[in-house]
């Protein structure tokens, strides 16, 4: 737990919904054996989501850092999850009871990171694999909840072991693979030892990315399959522990085979689902011809009724394939944090979950709308429905980053600032899609870092990376030919900040604004005259500013971890509070009635403050990356926070 738990008299904020999915976790998307829930990690949380009703979520939140692997017992009773931590510390494994969604056991043996986890066939044991700094395999007894034994995962001359799979016929057998290492392990329970047998690959040098066991399908052919970074699939005979064959022999998959899932036996071999690093999902038949028990020929081709599906993004690797029952549906997770549902019958993909895959730069509520938000990240602006957690619309611009967004009070125009120094204005077309209406060229020469729009919608205020604050007249109308016209003309250019402008907020009168800068100044500007009214100084990089009580005060925060209250009349400091014990405060927002203040930053905690008393009443724990932006809903019933890992968290606003 964070040191912020030392804050006395605070309560935990209730987390209502998480919009996100960490698609970079190998095998991180799992369908529960009841076929009604999917389980996946996001940051330091594990999400259990109902896929049969209204996507209701249950959030498991006992980890202290990013979850790196998860597994579910075959009977569905347990979930086990592992995390990463910092150098020199032990990484936790947590065992959860699925029915109660409570943590029932915590194990700490591995150093720095838990790489992979798996239950044995009859759920007698949990097998855990440590990461690069640990390099060990440990077997845990599910009856006593104690470790039985452990061993180094690979010989010293081999590389890192990265993946793990358990036998489907025996609790005492499992397989590990990685960089030039592939081993079949046997557990000797009586002597509390695990004994490895190195697989003979016949001179092949491969990096194993995934392993799929099929040793329960045919006693005469006890095999397991390994996907490699080279783009081929190795078939290993588990009994002899030698390479049986390699497919495809030619035309290997680009960027490697990243996910495998066995479907069924066929008359001539095996039917497998294959996911690749280039975003291909295919249903393939592996045909094998044998003579006297020896493999003669292996064929590899996709099924005639299932043309391989290709993800629209070239490098969006397939990281998870999770079947929902035999021969019905399966789910696919990608490295770009998207989840697709496939039907075996027609092999058509439906996008069921889409999430941000990198830092969310900004989030905003349209005026008066408490169930709709807009977010932006590298190259994208998205709109979301908070009731369902579904993405509604998206605008994409390659190779640029949208740094900030604002929306007019009537909701018709979205003003956005981009890293290329342009202000782009969007609207919704007749089909409801986000449509580019106007571009302000060269608005700022080091990127547009902050934008705000007046309540009347006739004025845009922008800030740039070079420290300039500019005021623009935003004119909409009809020209003499009857066509709609949009013009953005610069009214004032005010250059006093010596560093980037991190945020701009406009007074309700639309006659002044405050800008927070990375040069240690927050400036109050006269928007009518285009001059400075007042300035406040501090030994910090200001990250955020907001107008306080009756708008005669401003509140600032920044890298000095302080919350500071200032008079707008003369710039004098009223009060200074310790806002964080670790890291800067990146953003804050104030409620409509100015009673409550919400802050978040590098400590990954969201804090709710009483404005007048300067006291923390509630703390929200759920982010596993620094919080970048926070917004309070217009109806004061929820809070939305976004972070550097792409997560969007919705919290219930506390009643104090």
C-alpha positions in Angstrom: 0.0 0.0 0.0 1.0 3.6 -0.6 2.3 5.8 2.2 -0.8 7.8 1.7 -2.6 5.2 3.8 -1.2 7.2 6.7 -3.8 9.9 6.1 -6.1 9.6 9.0 -9.8 9.9 8.9 -10.1 9.2 5.1 -12.4 6.7 3.4 -11.9 4.8 0.2 -13.6 6.1 -2.9 -16.0 3.7 -4.5 -14.9 2.6 -8.0 -17.9 2.3 -10.3 -16.3 1.4 -13.7 -13.0 0.9 -15.4 -12.7 1.4 -19.1 -9.5 -0.3 -20.2 -7.8 -3.6 -21.0 -4.1 -4.3 -20.8 -3.6 -6.1 -24.1 0.1 -6.3 -23.6 -0.2 -9.1 -21.0 0.3 -12.5 -22.8 -2.8 -14.7 -22.3 -4.3 -11.8 -20.3 -7.9 -12.4 -21.6 -9.6 -15.4 -20.1 -13.2 -16.7 -20.4 -14.4 -18.1 -17.1 -15.5 -21.8 -17.2 -19.1 -20.6 -16.5 -18.9 -18.9 -20.0 -20.7 -15.8 -18.6 -17.6 -13.8 -17.5 -14.4 -12.6 -19.0 -11.4 -11.8 -16.8 -8.6 -9.5 -17.7 -6.0 -7.2 -16.1 -5.7 -3.4 -16.2 -2.9 -1.8 -14.3 -3.0 -3.1 -10.7 -6.6 -4.3 -11.0 -8.2 -7.5 -12.3 -11.6 -7.0 -13.9 -14.3 -9.7 -13.9 -16.9 -8.6 -16.4 -20.3 -10.2 -17.2 -20.7 -10.8 -20.9 -24.2 -12.0 -20.9 -26.1 -9.0 -19.5 -25.1 -5.4 -19.1 -21.2 -5.7 -18.9 -21.4 -5.4 -15.1 -17.9 -5.3 -13.6 -16.4 -6.5 -10.4 -12.9 -5.1 -9.7 -10.3 -7.0 -7.7 -7.8 -4.4 -6.3 -5.2 -5.9 -3.9 -2.2 -5.6 -6.1 0.3 -2.7 -5.5 1.7 -2.6 -9.1 0.9 -3.7 -12.6 -0.6 -7.2 -13.0 1.6 -9.2 -15.3 -0.2 -12.6 -15.5 -3.5 -14.3 -14.6 -4.9 -17.8 -14.6 -8.3 -19.4 -13.7 -8.8 -22.8 -12.2 -10.4 -25.4 -14.4 -13.4 -25.7 -12.0 -13.8 -21.9 -11.9 -13.4 -21.5 -8.2 -10.2 -19.6 -8.1 -8.3 -16.8 -9.9 -4.6 -16.4 -9.4 -2.7 -13.3 -10.5 0.9 -12.1 -10.4 2.4 -8.6 -10.5 5.7 -6.8 -11.0 7.4 -4.6 -8.5 10.7 -2.7 -8.1 14.2 -4.0 -8.1 15.1 -5.6 -4.8 11.5 -6.3 -3.8 9.4 -9.5 -3.9 6.6 -9.7 -6.4 3.2 -10.8 -5.1 1.0 -13.6 -6.3 -2.6 -13.4 -5.1 -5.2 -16.2 -5.0 -8.8 -15.0 -5.3 -12.1 -16.7 -4.5 -14.2 -16.2 -7.6 -17.6 -16.5 -5.8 -16.8 -13.8 -3.2 -14.2 -11.9 -5.3 -12.0 -11.7 -2.2 -8.3 -12.4 -1.8 -7.7 -15.5 0.2 -4.0 -16.0 -0.1 -0.9 -13.9 -0.9 2.4 -15.5 -1.9 5.8 -13.7 -2.1 8.8 -15.7 -3.3 9.6 -14.4 -6.8 11.8 -11.3 -7.2 10.7 -8.2 -9.2 8.2 -9.9 -11.5 5.9 -12.9 -11.9 6.1 -13.9 -15.5 3.4 -16.6 -15.9 1.0 -18.7 -13.9 -1.0 -21.9 -14.5 -3.2 -24.3 -12.6 -2.5 -28.0 -12.9 -5.2 -30.2 -14.6 -7.1 -31.0 -11.5 -6.3 -27.7 -9.7 -4.1 -29.5 -7.2 -1.2 -27.1 -7.8 -0.4 -23.6 -9.0 2.8 -23.3 -11.1 4.5 -19.9 -11.1 7.3 -18.6 -13.3 9.5 -15.7 -12.2 10.7 -13.0 -14.6 14.1 -12.1 -15.9 15.5 -11.1 -12.5 14.1 -14.2 -10.8 14.4 -17.0 -13.3 12.8 -19.7 -11.1 9.8 -22.0 -11.2 7.8 -22.7 -8.0 5.0 -25.2 -7.4 2.3 -24.2 -4.8 0.0 -26.7 -3.1 -3.6 -25.6 -3.3 -4.6 -27.7 -0.3 -2.1 -26.3 2.2 -1.6 -23.0 0.3 2.2 -23.4 0.8 5.0 -23.8 -1.7 6.1 -27.4 -2.4 9.4 -26.8 -4.3 11.2 -24.7 -6.8 14.0 -24.7 -9.3 15.9 -22.5 -11.7 13.7 -22.3 -14.9 16.6 -22.7 -17.3 20.3 -23.7 -17.6 22.8 -20.9 -17.3 23.7 -20.9 -21.0 20.0 -20.4 -22.0 18.1 -17.2 -22.2 15.0 -16.0 -20.4 12.1 -18.3 -19.8 8.8 -16.5 -20.6 5.9 -18.9 -21.0 4.4 -21.8 -19.1 1.7 -24.5 -19.8 0.4 -27.5 -17.7 -0.4 -31.0 -18.9 -4.1 -31.8 -19.6 -3.8 -35.4 -18.3 -1.5 -35.1 -15.3 -1.1 -32.7 -12.3 2.6 -33.5 -12.1 3.7 -32.4 -15.6 4.2 -29.0 -17.0 6.3 -27.3 -19.7 8.3 -24.0 -19.8 9.7 -22.2 -22.8 11.6 -19.1 -23.7 14.8 -18.0 -25.4 16.6 -21.1 -26.6 15.1 -23.1 -23.8 12.2 -25.6 -23.8 11.8 -28.0 -20.8 9.3 -30.7 -19.7 9.0 -30.8 -15.9 7.9 -33.7 -13.7 6.8 -33.1 -10.1 8.0 -35.6 -7.5 5.6 -34.7 -4.7 7.0 -37.2 -2.2 10.6 -35.9 -2.4 9.4 -32.3 -2.9 11.3 -31.8 -6.2 10.7 -30.9 -9.8 12.9 -32.6 -12.4 13.4 -31.0 -15.8 14.0 -32.7 -19.1 15.4 -30.5 -21.9 13.6 -30.8 -25.2 15.7 -31.9 -28.2 15.0 -29.5 -31.0 17.5 -31.1 -33.4 19.7 -28.0 -33.9 16.8 -25.5 -34.1 17.4 -22.2 -32.3 14.1 -20.7 -31.3 12.5 -18.2 -28.9 9.3 -19.7 -27.6 6.4 -17.2 -27.2 3.5 -19.4 -26.3 2.8 -23.1 -25.6 -0.4 -25.1 -26.1 -0.8 -28.6 -24.6 -2.9 -31.2 -26.5 -1.6 -34.3 -24.7 -5.1 -35.3 -23.6 -6.5 -35.7 -27.1 -4.8 -38.9 -28.3 -2.8 -41.3 -26.1 -0.8 -42.3 -29.1 0.1 -38.8 -30.0 0.9 -36.9 -26.7 1.9 -33.5 -28.2 2.3 -29.9 -27.3 2.8 -27.0 -29.7 5.0 -23.9 -29.4 4.7 -20.6 -31.2 8.0 -18.9 -31.9 9.2 -15.4 -32.8 10.5 -16.9 -36.1 6.9 -17.3 -37.2 6.6 -21.1 -37.1 4.9 -23.6 -34.8 7.0 -26.5 -33.3 5.2 -29.7 -32.5 6.9 -31.6 -29.6 6.3 -35.3 -28.7 5.9 -35.1 -24.9 6.7 -38.8 -24.4 10.0 -38.7 -26.2 10.6 -35.0 -25.7 11.9 -34.4 -29.2 10.8 -32.2 -32.0 8.2 -34.0 -34.2 7.7 -31.4 -36.9 7.6 -27.7 -37.8 4.8 -25.9 -39.6 4.6 -23.9 -41.8 7.9 -25.0 -43.4 7.7 -22.0 -45.7 5.9 -18.7 -45.7 6.3 -18.3 -41.9 4.1 -15.8 -40.1 5.3 -12.2 -39.9 6.4 -11.0 -36.5 6.0 -14.4 -34.9 3.3 -16.6 -33.5 2.1 -15.0 -30.3 -1.0 -17.0 -29.3 -2.2 -20.6 -29.8 -5.4 -22.4 -28.8 -6.3 -26.0 -29.6 -9.8 -26.5 -31.0 -10.3 -30.2 -31.8 -8.8 -33.3 -33.3 -9.5 -33.9 -37.0 -9.3 -37.1 -39.0 -5.8 -36.2 -40.2 -4.4 -34.2 -37.4 -5.2 -31.1 -35.3 -7.4 -28.0 -35.6 -5.7 -24.9 -34.0 -6.4 -21.2 -33.6 -3.3 -19.2 -34.3 -2.6 -15.5 -33.5 0.4 -13.6 -34.8 2.4 -10.5 -34.1 1.2 -8.9 -37.3 -2.5 -9.1 -36.2 -3.6 -12.3 -38.0 -6.1 -14.7 -36.5 -6.6 -17.9 -38.3 -8.2 -21.3 -37.9 -5.7 -23.8 -39.2 -5.7 -27.6 -39.8 -2.4 -29.3 -39.1 -2.4 -32.5 -41.0 0.1 -35.3 -40.1 0.9 -38.6 -41.8 2.5 -41.3 -39.7 4.1 -44.7 -40.5 5.1 -47.1 -37.7 4.7 -44.3 -35.2 7.1 -41.9 -37.1 5.9 -38.7 -38.6 6.3 -38.7 -42.4 4.7 -35.5 -43.5 3.0 -32.4 -41.9 0.7 -30.0 -43.8 -0.6 -26.6 -42.6 -3.5 -24.7 -44.2 -6.4 -22.6 -43.0 -9.9 -24.1 -43.1 -11.9 -23.4 -46.2 -14.8 -21.9 -44.2 -12.5 -19.6 -42.1 -10.4 -17.2 -44.1 -7.7 -15.7 -41.8 -8.7 -12.4 -40.3 -6.3 -9.5 -40.3 -6.3 -6.6 -37.8 -6.6 -3.2 -39.3 -3.5 -2.0 -37.5 -0.4 -3.7 -39.0 1.5 -4.2 -35.8 -1.3 -4.9 -33.3 -0.1 -8.3 -32.0 -2.7 -10.9 -31.0 -1.8 -11.6 -27.3 -4.8 -13.7 -26.2 -7.1 -16.3 -27.6 -9.8 -17.4 -25.2 -12.5 -20.0 -26.2 -16.0 -19.7 -24.9 -17.0 -23.3 -25.0 -16.1 -25.9 -27.6 -16.9 -24.9 -31.2 -19.0 -21.8 -30.5 -17.3 -18.5 -29.9 -13.8 -17.3 -28.9 -12.4 -13.9 -27.8 -9.2 -12.3 -29.0 -7.2 -9.6 -27.2 -4.7 -7.4 -29.1 -1.7 -5.4 -28.0 -3.6 -2.2 -28.9 -6.1 -3.0 -26.1 -9.0 -4.2 -28.2 -11.2 -7.3 -27.6 -12.9 -9.1 -30.5 -15.5 -11.8 -30.4 -15.4 -14.4 -33.2 -18.0 -17.0 -34.2 -16.6 -20.3 -35.3 -19.4 -20.7 -37.9 -18.6 -17.7 -40.1 -15.2 -16.5 -38.5 -16.5 -13.0 -38.4 -15.1 -10.6 -35.8 -17.2 -8.2 -33.7 -15.4 -5.5 -31.7 -16.7 -5.8 -28.2 -14.2 -3.7 -26.2 -11.9 -0.9 -27.3 -9.6 1.0 -25.0 -6.7 3.5 -24.9 -3.4 1.8 -25.4 -1.2 4.7 -24.3 -1.3 7.8 -22.1 -4.6 9.7 -22.1 -3.7 13.3 -22.5 -7.1 14.9 -21.6 -10.7 14.1 -20.7 -13.7 16.4 -20.6 -17.5 16.3 -20.0 -19.7 18.2 -22.5 -21.7 20.9 -20.8 -24.6 19.3 -18.8 -23.8 15.8 -20.0 -22.8 13.4 -17.2 -22.8 10.1 -19.1 -20.7 11.2 -22.0 -17.0 12.0 -22.0 -14.4 12.9 -24.6 -10.8 11.7 -24.3 -7.6 12.1 -26.4 -4.3 10.4 -26.8 -1.6 10.0 -29.4 -3.3 10.4 -32.8 -6.9 10.0 -31.5 -10.0 11.7 -30.1 -12.7 9.4 -28.7 -16.2 9.7 -27.2 -17.4 7.3 -24.6 -20.7 6.3 -23.0 -20.1 5.9 -19.3 -23.3 3.9 -18.7 -22.0 1.1 -20.9 -18.3 1.8 -21.1 -18.5 1.6 -24.8 -16.7 3.8 -27.3 -19.1 5.8 -29.5 -17.0 7.7 -32.0 -13.4 8.2 -32.9 -11.2 10.5 -35.0 -7.7 9.4 -35.9 -4.7 11.4 -37.2 -1.5 9.5 -37.6 1.8 10.6 -36.3 0.5 13.4 -34.1 -0.6 13.7 -30.5 -3.7 15.4 -29.3 -2.6 17.2 -26.2 -5.8 18.9 -25.0 -9.5 19.2 -25.8 -12.4 21.6 -25.0 -16.0 21.7 -26.2 -18.4 24.5 -26.7 -21.4 24.8 -24.4 -23.8 23.9 -27.1 -21.8 20.7 -27.8 -21.5 21.3 -31.5 -17.8 22.1 -31.7 -14.8 20.2 -30.3 -11.6 22.3 -30.0 -8.4 20.3 -29.8 -4.7 21.2 -29.5 -2.1 19.1 -31.2 1.6 18.5 -31.0 2.2 19.8 -34.5 1.1 23.3 -33.3 -2.3 23.3 -34.9 -5.7 23.8 -33.4 -8.3 21.5 -35.0 -12.0 22.1 -34.7 -14.4 19.2 -35.0 -18.1 18.7 -35.2 -20.5 15.8 -35.7 -21.8 15.1 -39.1 -25.3 13.7 -40.0 -24.2 10.2 -39.3 -22.8 11.2 -35.8 -19.2 10.7 -36.8 -16.5 13.2 -35.7 -15.8 15.4 -38.7 -12.9 17.9 -39.1 -14.4 21.4 -39.7 -11.5 23.8 -39.5 -7.7 23.9 -38.8 -5.8 26.9 -37.3 -2.4 26.6 -38.9 0.7 27.4 -36.8 -1.3 28.4 -33.7 1.8 27.7 -31.6 5.3 26.8 -32.7 6.1 24.2 -30.0 2.7 22.4 -30.0 -0.6 23.4 -28.5 -0.5 22.3 -24.8 -3.8 23.9 -23.5 -7.1 25.1 -24.9 -10.2 26.6 -23.4 -13.4 28.1 -24.8 -15.6 30.8 -23.4 -19.2 30.0 -22.2 -20.6 32.0 -25.1 -18.5 30.0 -27.5 -17.2 33.0 -29.4 -13.6 33.0 -28.1 -10.9 30.3 -27.8 -7.9 30.7 -25.6 -4.8 28.5 -26.3 -1.4 28.0 -24.7 1.7 26.6 -26.3 4.9 24.8 -25.6 6.8 28.1 -26.1 4.8 29.8 -23.3 2.5 32.0 -25.4 -1.1 32.5 -24.5 -3.3 33.5 -27.5 -6.9 34.6 -27.7 -8.9 33.8 -30.9 -12.2 35.0 -32.1 -14.3 32.0 -33.1 -16.7 33.1 -35.8 -19.4 30.9 -37.2 -22.0 32.0 -39.7 -23.3 31.9 -43.3 -21.5 33.6 -46.2 -23.1 35.4 -49.1 -23.4 32.1 -51.1 -25.4 30.5 -48.4 -22.6 28.2 -47.3 -21.6 27.7 -43.7 -18.5 29.6 -42.8 -16.1 29.2 -39.9 -13.3 31.6 -39.1 -10.7 31.7 -36.3 -8.9 35.1 -36.1 -6.3 35.9 -33.5 -7.2 38.8 -31.2 -4.4 38.8 -28.7 -1.0 37.1 -28.3 0.5 37.4 -24.8 4.0 36.1 -24.2 5.1 36.2 -20.6 5.5 32.5 -19.7 9.0 31.3 -20.2 8.0 27.6 -20.5 5.0 25.6 -21.6 1.4 26.5 -20.6 0.0 23.4 -18.8 -3.6 24.5 -18.3 -6.0 27.4 -19.0 -9.2 28.1 -17.2 -11.7 30.9 -18.1 -13.6 33.0 -15.6 -17.4 32.6 -15.8 -17.6 36.3 -16.9 -15.6 35.4 -20.0 -13.5 38.5 -19.4 -10.5 36.9 -17.8 -8.6 33.6 -17.6 -5.8 32.0 -15.6 -2.9 30.1 -17.1 -0.6 27.7 -15.3 3.0 27.5 -16.6 6.0 25.3 -16.3 8.1 28.3 -15.5 6.8 28.7 -11.9 4.2 31.3 -12.7 0.4 31.3 -12.9 -0.9 34.4 -14.7 -4.3 36.0 -14.6 -5.1 37.6 -18.0 -7.6 40.3 -19.1 -9.1 38.8 -22.2 -10.7 42.1 -23.3 -7.5 44.1 -23.3 -5.1 41.2 -23.8 -2.8 42.2 -20.9 -1.7 40.6 -17.6 -3.8 41.5 -14.6 -1.8 39.6 -11.9 0.8 36.9 -11.6 1.7 34.4 -8.8 5.2 32.9 -8.3 6.3 29.7 -6.7 9.3 27.4 -6.8 7.5 24.7 -8.8 6.4 23.7 -12.3 2.7 24.5 -12.2 0.6 21.7 -13.6 -3.0 22.8 -13.1 -5.1 25.8 -11.9 -8.7 26.3 -11.2 -10.9 29.2 -9.9 -12.0 28.7 -6.3 -14.6 30.1 -4.0 -16.8 32.7 -5.8 -14.0 33.0 -8.4 -12.1 35.5 -6.3 -9.4 32.9 -5.6 -7.4 30.5 -7.7 -5.9 27.2 -6.6 -2.7 25.8 -8.1 -0.7 22.6 -7.9 2.5 21.3 -9.4 5.8 19.5 -8.9 6.3 20.9 -5.3 3.4 18.6 -4.2 1.6 21.6 -2.7 -1.9 22.9 -3.1 -1.8 26.7 -3.0 -4.7 29.2 -2.6 -4.2 32.7 -4.1 -6.1 35.9 -4.2 -6.9 37.0 -7.8 -7.0 40.6 -6.7 -3.4 41.0 -5.8 -1.8 37.6 -6.2 -1.1 37.1 -2.5 -1.1 33.5 -1.1 -3.9 32.6 1.3 -3.0 29.1 2.2 -0.6 26.2 1.3 -1.4 22.6 1.9 0.7 19.4 1.5 -1.1 17.7 -1.4 1.1 14.6 -1.9 3.9 12.8 -0.1 5.4 11.3 -3.3 5.5 13.0 -6.7 3.9 16.0 -8.3 0.2 16.8 -8.4 -0.7 16.7 -12.1 -4.3 17.9 -12.2 -7.2 19.0 -10.2 -10.9 19.9 -10.6 -13.4 21.7 -8.5 -17.1 20.9 -8.0 -19.8 23.2 -9.4 -20.6 24.5 -5.9 -16.9 24.9 -5.0 -17.3 22.7 -1.9 -15.0 19.9 -3.1 -11.7 19.7 -4.8 -10.3 16.6 -6.5 -6.6 16.1 -7.1 -4.4 13.3 -8.7 -0.8 12.9 -9.8 2.4 10.8 -9.7 1.4 9.0 -6.5 -1.5 7.3 -8.5 -4.0 8.3 -5.8 -7.1 10.3 -6.4 -8.0 12.6 -3.4 -11.2 14.4 -2.6 -10.7 17.6 -0.5 -13.1 19.9 1.4 -12.3 23.3 -0.2 -12.7 25.5 2.8 -11.3 23.1 5.4 -8.4 22.0 3.3 -8.9 18.4 4.4 -8.8 15.1 2.5 -12.0 13.1 3.0 -11.7 10.3 0.5 -8.8 8.5 -1.4 -9.3 6.6 -4.6 -6.9 3.6 -5.1 -7.0 1.9 -8.5 -4.6 3.6 -10.9 -1.3 1.9 -11.6 0.2 4.8 -13.5 0.4 8.5 -12.8 -3.0 10.2 -13.1 -2.9 12.8 -15.9 -6.4 14.3 -15.8 -9.4 14.4 -13.6 -13.0 15.7 -14.2 -16.0 16.0 -11.9 -19.3 15.2 -13.7 -21.6 18.2 -14.2 -24.2 16.5 -11.9 -21.6 16.1 -9.1 -22.3 12.3 -8.9 -19.2 10.9 -10.4 -15.5 11.6 -11.1 -13.6 10.4 -14.1 -9.8 10.1 -14.0 -7.4 9.0 -16.7 -3.8 7.9 -16.5 -0.6 7.3 -18.4 -1.4 3.6 -18.9 -4.5 4.4 -20.9 -7.0 3.6 -18.1 -10.3 5.5 -17.6 -11.7 5.1 -14.1 -15.1 6.3 -13.0 -15.6 6.9 -9.3 -18.7 7.5 -7.3 -18.6 11.1 -6.0 -18.8 11.0 -2.2 -21.5 12.7 -0.1 -19.8 14.6 2.7 
